[in-house]
Amino acid sequence: MKKIDVTDFKENIYELLEQVIKYDECINISTNKGNVIVLSEKNYNELIKSNNS
């Protein structure tokens, strides 16, 4: 999982989102108030499916 701060994410949002989709790579974005995880729709659906099994 790639870890970056929110400033880097804002500066490179398009490229980072493309990487998430293309390589199924999650991104951990750190902010002053906490962290956010960005994941592809494919990874999200797999996570939901595994939790419902």
Secondary structure, DSSP 8 states (H G I E B T S, - for coil): -EEEEHHHHHHTHHHHHHHHHHH---EEEEETTEEEEE--HHHHHHHHHHHH-
